[in-house]
């Protein structure tokens, strides 16, 4: 079973932006393990918004968890930001 920190790193490396798992609005400890993995091998389309990525990829993979997406400056990204614009901040 993968740890949260492993999954955060795997998703960040694939998608090109940083994320952190949340539960009830709080960050989840990195050493916590879960039975689910991120089943994608290609980046999400750049014309998707952060909200679309959360809904279509994250929530469908990790039901019960929330996610915070960060721009290249470490700030939480708005749901309306296009992924191509988010990635360009790194």
N, C-alpha and C positions, 0 to 999 in steps of 0.2 A: 504494500500500500504506500503510495507516495505521500510525502509530507507537504504541508501547505507551502513552506518555503521553496521546495523543489518545484511545485506547480506554479507558484508565482514567477519563478525564474524561467521556467520552460515557456510559459505564456508570454512573458515579457520579451524573451529572445525571439520567439516566433512572430509575434504581432508588431513588435517595434515600438512598444510603449510600456511603461511600468504600471503594475497593478498591485493591489493588496486585497486579500479576502477579508470580508467583514461578516459579523454575525451580530444582529441587533444593534447595528451602527458602530460597533467596536472592532478594531483589528483582531484577527484570529492569530494566535500564537503559531509561529513557524514550525514548531516541532510536532504539532497536531497532525495526525495522519487521517486520510479519508480513502474510501474505496474507489472513488471515481477518478478518472484521468481526463486530460484535455485531448479529445480525439481528432484534432485537426492538424494537418501537416502543411497547409498553405495559409498565408496571411489573409485576413478579411479584406474585402475590397476597400479601396481608399475613399470611395464615395459614400460609404456607410458613415453614419454618425456614431458617436460614442454610445448613445442610447440604443441604437440598432445592434451594435456589437454586444452590448450587455444582454439584450433580449434574445438575440439569435444565437449567440455562441455561449456566453458565460452562464446565463440562467438555465439554458437547456442542458448544460453539462453538470452544473453544480447547484441543483435545487436545494433551497433552504439557506444558501449563502448569499451574501451581497458582495459587491465589489466596488472598489474605488479605483478610478483610472487617473493617472497623473501625467501632466505634460513634462517636457524636458527640464523645466525649472523646479519640479517637485510640487507644483500646485494641482489641486484636483481639477480635472477637465470637465467642462460643461457637457451635458448630454447632447447639445446641438452641434458640437465641434465635429467636423469631418475627420475621419481617421488620417487621410493624407495630410491635413493641416496639423494634426496632433503629432504625427511622426516627424514632420519637418522641424519641430521644436527640439529634437534630440540632436 
